[in-house]
Amino acid sequence: MRLDGVLFFPVTPFDGDGAVSEPVLAEHVSAGVAAGAGAVFAACGTGEYNALDLADYAKVMTTSVAAAGGRVPVFGGAGGPLPTARATARAAADSGADGLLLLPPYLVSAPPAGLVRYVREVAAATDLPVVIYQRGNARFSPAAVAELAALPNVIGFKDGLGDLDLLQRIILTVRAAAPAGEFTFFNGLPTAELTVPAYRGLGVSLYSSAVFAFAPEIALAFHQAVTGGDDLLVRRLLTGFYLPLVELRDLVPGYAVSLVKAGVRMRGLDVGGVRAPLTDPAPDHLATLRHLTARGLELATP
């Protein structure tokens, strides 16, 4: 499986009673695929994996796979406690998903050997391709990633730490261990576009886009500018939209998710609010988001 283009991380809509709204999710995913997403990553960080029980998760995955309709690959999140990660992996497989994004284990910090064991055990729960997510308490050594890359269904590594020195050493170690093998690396930092130029310097061109969930026009314009060598537009979008968006995101913990969900609502799709422990954005922050989005759309329009 080859991932390409802008990776779409949909939010998980909740209705007025707080339940997963499958019709709204189907609309959200279908619209994102039609807009030009390269793949769908459902029930991951932006999709509030942390707040879903197994029944919620199964609904999200089944709905997302059906809405994508085979047009692009659909990956499901898995992670947290080992039994939960295995159960969600099996639910993703039952839904017809094409792969898994393996999120960090719950709370505990572990040595690389423990993380290798965790990935091995979750990967063994299904035959689905697995992308490892390095973030927070899941910090992998180069040797650990090279060991896992040798597993037949571990196909990629998403970096959410931003330690470029470590990532370079991981890339070099994996490539040296399997110079002819296909293994995908991508930038998984929140609001990844801000660091795309730096990651491209390491040869990592693939990235996840939270902005695509609420402003695909901006995300696609940025992607086209980056891949097409339009450095002036890249700089304008980074300066005029992405940098102030990151500054807004950093004001409150959890805004990496709740701002995105608010942006989807702002663009006309009623996806509800976020579940605890996250909080919805304050009114003044919503006003700033609206202004930034308008500015981004202006910059993205030829």
Steps between C-alpha positions, in 0.01 A plus 500: 500500500634839401379809686508828312349846496336673795410265785154576642429456871123547541342606826245275671158671499275474806128571499298693756494200733876455478484187283705444184309651208554254218316701229706813572822297507412344165446846353827627649709210370336489157550875452865474603568219255320689223708809579820309427623318812769241437386280788264508798625444856183455708468475879853628553612799708289757315214251507513480883611137520565565870128568558349206309390166641518188284141537375566864403821399329330228295236750384765753399704247306207331324352837403834640380579196285155511341522875439844474340357234269837358400611828345795538740650287779339525844713455813366469852666606822600241758685551824478546874500194728617190315164315519320811375748546216455139390121523523484818294742351247266205453199735476679700230568179307136392535388839362699448181769755582821494299745560786571618854669802652642366825478774762709501820423264789313635798684734740804291583845575364683197366845413367538430127484124563160541664371711213620237254308236692188721505512556124565131434201391707258749345628431148445128558131557583414548129655485156448873447796721405619701801649849520681569830436838663791647695367756743494585870594194701570288191855596406670239283871439449638459147572132567145444627345648186732297277397184686130581459541600135603141433152380599293429189203716599684797655516741207573845636600740774321822589708749699319719749800598712675745270848381602658522155834366616333184633282467191800529269677224691188283481468555126863419433491189719183364339626570148834335574330190639269463200631716213259348247198488728202735493441675831312828529595788729276798560472815703233462766548814705185694586443757223771319306514751216704737716793255498457350153801686355723363778376143457539518124865577565527149647320350203168469688240652269183334634309670781168498680275804469255592775415815305364288215212396729355852501674690221603259223543794263785634715656160561497409131634839392788458744570145383499606136731791578743277689509225241502747211784713631296815555711622791333842508152355558638253754651789695183709474281217629743417779528862609143611447309189607691206647725689740218698666288182505775319691526792740125480560518121538768530766291726726299213649586130538284292268440775247682287241174303490228738618601784265480261205156383607389860547632577152286222351193642676594849383506380139142373529504137619351443845750257653423598859755576767787303646470245778665548838774552598536731198318833493347693214670828404410824676295756301795734444711210376220397263497853363875480441460163328233643272725794409801274435297263284370788291855624460624153405227458241590838354867406476415160349283646225690565176 
